[in-house]
Amino acid sequence: MVYELRTYWAAEGKLEALHRRFREVTLGVFAKHGMTVVGFWTPATATEESGDLVYLMAFPSEEAMKAAWAAFREDPDWVNGKAQSEMDGVLVRRLTSVVLHPTNYSPIQ
């Protein structure tokens, strides 16, 4: 199992719209492509370093992760939902992704 830690920095004034897009569009497309979300978090105090929204995903392998993201990006529900959510401007000004491998002593494998 591999994990992906994703951090988003919302565009100015767009954080609530970003949360709405995850609730109304993104989660459904994730489910359609068998993408497992471990959890979503918001920093207690958002800073330039922390980002505004953080989530962790689990995949059977890095190859499965790459294939799932490729299918996600091409999914018409995602393409249309993203376009509709950004009619008044982009929602994300920055995004980071870190692939994580659990240590052999990690309680989560």
C-alpha positions, 0 to 999 in steps of 0.5 A: 500500500502507498499513500499520497498526501495532497495539500491545497492552497485556495485562491483568494476567497475561494476556500468554501468553493473548493470545499463545495467542489470536493463534496459535490464533484470530486468525491463522487469521481474518486469513488467511481475510479476506486480511489480511497480517501483516508481523510480530509483535514484543515489546519487549525490555523492556516498559514502559508506553509500549512495550506488550506486543505490537506487529504490523504489517499491510499492506493495498492501501488504507485502504478495503481495511483498513476492509473487512477489519477489519469482516469480521474483527470479524463473523467467527464464528470470531473472535467465538467464539474471543475469547469463549472466550479471555476466559472468565477475564477480558479479555486486552487493557487497551489497544490503539492503531492507527496507519495508516502511509503509506510515504514515496517513499524507503521500501524497503517500499512 
